[in-house]
């Protein structure tokens, strides 16, 4: 990702946080992470996030998704210190289409990003509107996508170790790289 794209996506994400009435400090705004997962198609597959706290026990984040942006399928496996990350997503703005392992939803509302369908296997659809939440248990494959307005999600979880996440797509690089 180049710096110009990063700045554009960061500005769009901060507007989403404003729409959700999420008040951020300047330090939090400056620390916003823009993750393109190494696929270089950030508006299609990506995630913008702010981490408030990440201790040995708990983590709290704000996630922003641009309109129809997808966070790719992954799971949080068993770690040396626990059975894996458990996280609760609470929708703050927009609509979030969350897909988890389980019985496939017929006539689901969203599909994986075009051209990347082979890397998506979880199709049990959970639709979250503002004020609704869902808990994802450790080692559960999941992915999520926003609707036409974009979305903001608050994430409350056990300790986050992004480098231990397992993505279905082997091309994924979790840590952003700049050109």
Secondary structure, DSSP 8 states (H G I E B T S, - for coil): --HHHHHHHHHHHHHHHHHTT----HHHHHT-EEE-TTSS-TTTB-EEEEEEEE-SSEEEEEEEE-TT-EEEEEEE--BTTBS---EEEEEEEEEEEEEESSS--TT-S----TT-GGG----EEEEE-TT-EEEE-TT--EEEEEEEEEEEEEEEEE---GGGEEESSTT--SS----
